[in-house]
């Protein structure tokens, strides 16, 4: 299993990539990088919906320059991990618990045997939602969590009761594998930069679009009805105050001030309920803070450095 390298996004030196199998037989692509000589442990990076390992090569370099080993997976149905539908561009799972199965396989087969402790998690958006469920389940392999724009809730009206009811009704009618209403197979394109909700940095936006132009099989497009229904179910659990109080590990939640994809107020409210939680709002940033302009990324990394031990 190889990683895609293009001139604007070369593979960081020392990569080791391969495939593992989840407990249900799903093939998952992984990649890992050793720590520099003065290693500080391993940061496991968990991507958002529709993303792939290649999109985080710059993040890998940022982490390794800080002395960390890095390990990643492509979630099932994304990147070069296995896809279950005949249309591979549909983002689809039946339940977010499937992503927790991916994490368990990754930890058992890649992180524990091949990566130096201690272990930390850095997650974005959907990956942040998954890692909150992992932490709540009492899995203690990760000592600290840094969550960038975690998908705690969606902005209204997308998270409204009528929308949740519509997804449940469509799924019950056997339409779970269809695109959500208005969805399609279109991938990110450089021409879509003006007004995009992801980043204000045109260079990084074009770089990420170039990855999919070089290998469209790395991308996915709109989610299915079942995926969105599963996402609503996962986010509904976050509304209980007891959920946040059940997480014992330290968690840093970073929210983007101009986020139009997930709800920054919901992130702040959730962070306040954590027993060991910290929260930072990065004013002016859009949803993908790690893919943002340096003036926003610098604030993210300053918060990361202050939060991490040592």
Buried (B, 14 or more C-beta within 10 A) or exposed (E): EEBBEBEEBEBBEBBEBEBBEBEEEBBBBBBBBBBBEEBBBBBBBBBBBBBBBBBBBBBBBBBBEBBBBBBBBBBBBBBBBBBBEEBBBBBBBBBBBBBBBBBBBBBBBBBEEBBBEBBBBBBBBBBBBBBBBBBBBEBEBBBBBBBBBBBBBBBEEBBEEEBBEBBBEBBEEEBBBBBBEEBEBEBBEBEEBEEBEBBBBEEBBBBBBBBBBBBEEBBBBBBBBBBBBBBBBBBEBBEEEEBBEBBEBBBBBBBBEBBBBBBBEBBBBBBEBBEEBBBBBBEBBBBBBBBBBEEBBEBBBEBBEEBBEE
